């Protein structure tokens, strides 16, 4: 009986979708190995004139923002003691952990001489924003791994569970401080590009816009993740919990929108919004469908339905992704005079990393107490 129970300890369902994800992951791993052997030039369309592309824009800047649900939820649940949201705490933390691990992978792949990745640990560039981002992301990822230890030791290494449980409050506090630093610093990287980044996105407070968007996208990602997890595992978070959560996001989005309009007016560039240029149209799409429409959904009756919550989450998440890609790519096109279209291999690697993250999420959810840690809330 004991051996049978041990055999049943780990499980991972094999489905056609997961087979496809595993195939995509395997292809991406092959491309990654080839890139590490041959360099960036053989795999990407990056150049000296355009050194930051899809991997920095999507895998890193978008990945860090979308993984922000972890610190936001930790702040709400464990610091502000809003136990009402406890059912979503672990799933948000897991999504954030996987997201940051993929961000670290994206950063590693984008380093030209990847074998020098260790140098920032010993060569301290105190005046570099990128140096601060490297350290904060590295430290926060380490903290999240330690936080996951409290969950992992419920099944493996159980004798260490009490240690991780006692350390969790301190880890939570540290884990909230670090993201507020690097989430804003990623925007701060573009303060230097006042003459390169299109005025609709460049701002002296771009770091604040990055920080605010990383916070309000957290509840949106939780809505998307819990909806997909609910369909996959028939475990539904009560609608009132999610609706109350996105209200927090909605108020932050209103402040973000007002601050954005004030910033554009104060810099005398508000007229560019309706200039009809490609950049202006992309900016309008970002603001209308990524901010204004979700605010309307958030404070309407549509948010009392699962479809409404999922729609809110999807629009906000896509809006933040569009914002980051607008900053990295669209907003730089006019000033550089160089066009950039990611290579097929760049897309494959990015898609492969996402596939790996989905597979990791499924494996962990099926083998650890992520969804059922609060005694099975139902719809």
Buried (B, 14 or more C-beta within 10 A) or exposed (E): EEEEEEEEEEEEEEEEEBEEBBEBBEBBBBBBEEBBEEEBEEBBBBEEEBEBBBBBBBBBBBBBBBBBBBBBBBBBBBEEEBEBBBBBBBBBBBBBBBBBBBBBBBBEBBEEEBEEEEEBEEEEEEEEBEBBBBBBBBBBBBBBBBBBBBBBBBEEEEEEBEEBEEBBEEBBBBBBEBBBBBBBBBBBBBBEBEEEBBBBBBBEBBBBBBBBBBBBBBBBBBBBBBBBBBEBBEBBBEBEBBBBBBBBBBBBBBEBBEBBEEBBEEBEBBEBBEEEBEBBBBBBBBBEBBBBBBBEBBBEEBBEEBEBBBBBBBBBBBBBBBBBBBBBBBBBBEEEEEEBEBBEBBEBBBBBBBBBBBBBBBBBBBBBEBBBBBEEBEE
